[in-house]
Amino acid sequence: MSRRLKNGWWTTGAIAEYCGVDRATVLRWIKKGRLTAYTTPGGHRRVRGEDFRKFLHDVNLPVDEAFE
């Protein structure tokens, strides 16, 4: 399973895989402001690890022990 990018940022695909949802669901979370994301110059969304961890805590989803 791909976890995150080497620099600590997560792609929407990696988040979807981690949470067991479709990528469109992750984009919906971002659009509704539930998950903070940044847009790259190429139009891709990236989520900082800290923001993803906060989101998981806020929605009571488990945090993998190997998250760091």
C-alpha distances in whole Angstrom, upper triangle without the diagonal:
4,6,9,12,14,17,15,15,13,13,14,11,8,11,11,8,8,12,11,14,15,15,19,19,17,20,22,21,22,25,26,26,24,21,22,21,23,23,23,26,24,24,20,19,17,17,18,16,19,20,17,17,21,20,18,21,23,22,21,18,16,15,12,14,12,12,15
4,6,8,11,13,12,12,9,10,11,9,6,9,11,8,9,12,13,15,15,14,18,18,16,18,21,20,20,23,25,24,22,19,20,18,19,20,20,23,21,21,17,16,14,14,15,14,17,18,15,16,20,19,17,21,23,22,22,18,17,15,13,15,12,12,13
4,7,9,11,9,9,7,9,11,9,6,8,10,8,7,11,13,14,15,14,18,17,15,17,20,19,18,22,23,22,20,17,17,16,18,19,19,22,21,21,17,15,13,12,12,10,14,14,12,13,16,16,14,17,20,19,19,16,14,12,10,12,10,8,10
4,6,8,6,6,5,7,10,9,6,8,11,11,10,13,15,16,17,15,18,18,15,16,20,18,17,21,22,21,19,16,16,14,15,16,16,19,18,18,14,13,10,9,9,8,12,13,11,12,16,15,15,18,20,20,20,17,16,14,13,14,12,9,10
4,5,6,5,6,7,11,11,9,11,14,14,13,16,18,19,19,16,20,20,17,18,21,20,18,22,24,22,21,17,16,14,14,15,14,17,16,17,13,12,9,10,10,10,13,14,13,15,18,18,18,21,23,23,24,21,20,17,16,17,14,12,12
4,6,7,9,11,15,15,12,14,18,17,16,19,21,22,23,20,23,24,20,21,25,23,22,25,27,25,24,20,19,17,16,17,16,19,18,19,16,16,12,13,11,11,14,16,15,16,19,20,20,22,25,25,26,23,22,19,17,18,14,13,11
4,6,9,11,15,16,14,15,19,18,18,20,23,23,23,21,24,24,20,21,24,22,20,24,25,23,22,19,17,15,14,15,14,17,17,18,15,14,11,11,9,9,12,14,14,15,18,19,20,22,24,25,25,23,22,19,18,19,16,13,12
4,7,10,13,14,12,12,16,16,15,17,20,21,21,19,22,21,18,19,22,20,18,22,23,21,20,16,14,13,13,15,15,18,19,19,16,14,10,9,6,6,9,11,10,12,14,15,16,18,20,21,22,19,19,15,15,16,13,10,9
4,7,10,12,10,10,14,15,14,16,18,19,19,16,18,18,15,16,19,17,15,18,20,18,17,13,12,10,10,12,12,15,15,15,12,10,6,5,5,6,9,9,9,11,14,14,15,17,19,20,21,19,19,16,16,17,15,12,11
4,7,8,6,7,10,11,10,12,15,15,15,12,15,15,11,13,16,14,13,16,18,16,15,12,11,9,10,12,12,16,15,15,11,9,6,5,6,7,10,10,8,11,13,13,13,16,18,18,19,16,17,14,14,17,14,11,12
4,5,5,6,9,10,11,12,14,13,13,10,12,13,10,11,14,13,12,15,17,16,16,12,12,9,10,11,11,14,13,12,8,7,5,6,9,10,13,12,10,14,16,14,15,18,19,19,20,18,18,17,17,19,17,14,16
4,6,5,6,9,10,10,12,10,9,6,9,9,6,7,11,10,9,12,15,14,13,11,11,9,11,11,12,16,14,12,9,7,7,8,11,12,15,13,10,14,16,13,14,18,18,17,19,16,18,17,17,20,19,16,18
4,5,5,6,9,10,10,9,8,6,9,10,8,10,13,13,13,15,18,18,17,14,15,13,14,14,15,18,16,14,11,10,10,11,14,14,17,16,13,16,18,16,16,19,20,19,20,17,18,17,17,20,18,16,18
4,5,5,6,9,10,10,10,9,12,12,10,12,15,14,14,17,19,18,17,14,15,13,15,16,16,19,18,17,13,11,10,10,12,11,15,14,11,13,16,14,14,17,19,18,18,15,15,14,13,16,14,12,14
4,5,5,6,8,8,9,8,11,10,7,10,12,11,11,15,16,15,13,11,12,11,14,15,16,20,19,17,13,11,10,9,11,10,13,11,8,11,13,11,10,14,15,14,15,12,13,12,12,16,14,12,14
4,5,5,6,5,6,5,8,8,6,9,11,11,12,15,16,16,14,12,14,14,16,17,18,22,20,18,14,12,12,12,14,14,16,15,11,14,16,13,12,16,16,14,16,13,14,14,14,18,17,15,18
4,6,5,6,8,8,12,11,10,13,15,14,16,19,20,20,18,15,17,17,19,20,20,24,22,20,17,15,14,14,16,15,18,17,13,15,17,15,13,17,18,16,17,13,13,13,13,16,15,14,17
4,6,8,10,11,14,12,11,14,16,14,16,19,20,19,16,14,16,16,19,20,21,25,24,22,18,16,15,13,14,12,15,14,11,12,14,12,10,14,16,14,14,10,10,9,9,13,12,10,14
4,6,9,10,12,10,9,13,14,12,14,17,17,17,14,13,16,16,19,21,22,26,25,22,19,16,16,14,16,14,16,14,11,12,14,11,9,12,13,11,11,8,9,10,11,14,15,13,16
4,7,9,12,10,10,14,15,14,16,19,19,20,17,16,19,19,22,23,24,27,26,23,20,18,18,17,19,17,19,18,14,15,17,15,13,16,17,14,14,11,12,13,13,17,17,16,19
4,7,8,6,8,11,11,11,14,16,16,17,15,14,17,17,20,21,22,26,24,21,18,16,17,16,19,18,20,18,15,16,18,14,13,17,17,14,15,12,14,15,16,20,20,18,21
4,5,5,7,9,10,11,13,15,16,17,16,15,17,17,19,19,21,23,21,19,16,15,16,16,19,19,21,19,16,19,20,16,16,20,19,17,18,16,18,18,19,23,22,20,23
4,5,5,6,9,10,11,12,14,16,15,13,15,14,16,15,17,20,18,15,12,11,13,13,17,17,19,17,14,17,19,16,16,20,19,17,19,17,19,19,19,23,22,20,22
4,5,5,6,9,10,10,12,14,14,13,15,14,16,16,18,20,18,15,13,12,14,15,18,19,21,18,16,19,20,17,17,21,20,18,20,18,21,21,22,26,25,23,25
4,5,5,6,9,10,10,12,11,11,14,14,16,17,19,22,21,17,15,13,15,14,18,18,20,17,14,17,17,14,14,18,16,14,17,15,18,19,20,24,24,21,24
4,5,5,6,9,10,11,9,8,11,10,13,14,16,19,18,15,13,10,11,11,14,15,16,13,11,14,15,11,12,16,15,13,16,14,16,17,18,22,21,18,21
4,5,5,6,9,10,10,9,10,9,12,12,14,17,16,12,11,8,11,11,15,16,18,15,13,17,17,14,15,18,17,16,19,17,20,20,22,25,24,21,23
4,5,5,6,9,9,9,11,11,14,14,18,20,19,16,14,12,14,14,17,18,19,16,14,18,17,14,15,18,16,15,18,17,20,21,23,26,26,23,25
4,6,5,6,5,6,9,10,13,14,18,21,20,17,15,12,13,12,15,16,16,12,11,14,13,10,12,14,12,11,15,14,17,18,20,23,24,20,22
4,5,5,6,5,6,6,9,11,14,17,17,14,12,9,10,9,13,14,15,11,11,14,13,11,13,16,14,14,17,16,19,19,21,24,24,20,22
4,5,8,8,9,9,11,12,15,18,18,14,13,11,13,13,16,18,18,15,15,18,17,14,17,19,17,16,20,19,22,23,25,28,28,24,26
4,6,8,10,11,14,15,19,21,21,18,17,14,16,15,17,19,19,15,15,17,16,13,15,17,14,14,18,18,21,22,25,28,28,25,26
4,5,6,9,12,14,17,20,21,17,16,13,14,12,14,16,15,12,12,15,13,10,14,15,13,13,17,17,20,20,23,26,26,23,24
4,7,10,13,16,19,22,22,19,17,14,14,12,14,15,14,10,10,12,10,7,10,12,9,9,13,13,17,17,20,23,23,20,21
4,6,10,13,16,19,20,17,15,11,10,8,10,11,11,7,7,10,9,6,9,11,10,10,14,13,16,15,18,21,21,17,18
4,7,10,13,17,18,15,13,10,9,7,8,10,10,6,8,11,10,8,12,14,12,14,17,16,18,17,20,22,22,18,18
4,7,10,13,14,12,10,6,5,5,7,10,11,8,9,13,12,11,14,16,16,16,19,18,20,19,20,23,22,18,19
4,7,10,11,9,8,5,5,6,8,12,13,11,12,15,15,15,18,20,19,20,23,22,23,22,23,25,24,20,20
4,7,8,6,5,5,6,9,11,15,16,14,15,19,19,18,20,23,22,23,26,24,26,24,25,28,26,23,23
4,5,5,5,6,7,11,13,16,18,16,17,20,21,20,23,25,25,26,28,27,28,26,26,29,26,23,23
4,5,8,10,11,14,16,20,21,20,21,24,25,24,26,29,29,29,32,30,32,30,30,32,30,27,26
4,6,9,11,15,17,20,23,21,21,25,26,24,26,29,29,29,32,30,31,29,30,32,30,27,27
4,7,10,13,16,19,21,19,19,23,24,22,24,27,26,26,29,27,29,28,28,31,29,26,26
4,7,10,13,16,18,17,16,20,21,19,21,24,24,24,26,24,26,24,25,27,25,22,23
4,7,10,13,15,13,13,16,17,16,18,21,20,20,23,21,22,21,22,25,23,20,20
4,7,9,12,10,10,14,15,14,16,19,19,19,21,20,21,19,19,22,20,16,17
4,6,8,7,6,10,11,10,12,15,15,16,18,17,18,16,17,19,18,14,14
4,5,5,6,9,10,11,13,14,15,17,18,17,17,15,16,17,16,12,12
4,5,5,6,9,10,11,12,14,16,16,15,14,11,12,14,12,9,8
4,5,5,6,9,10,11,12,14,15,15,15,12,14,15,14,10,10
4,5,5,6,9,10,10,12,14,14,15,13,15,17,16,13,13
4,5,5,6,9,10,11,12,11,12,10,12,14,14,10,11
4,5,5,6,9,10,10,9,10,7,10,12,12,9,10
4,5,5,6,9,10,10,11,10,13,15,16,12,13
4,5,5,6,8,8,11,10,13,16,17,13,15
4,6,5,6,5,7,7,10,13,14,11,14
4,6,5,6,8,8,11,13,15,13,15
4,6,8,10,11,15,17,19,16,18
4,6,9,11,14,17,19,17,19
4,7,9,12,15,17,15,18
4,7,10,13,15,13,16
4,6,9,12,10,14
4,6,8,7,10
4,5,5,9
4,5,8
4,6
4
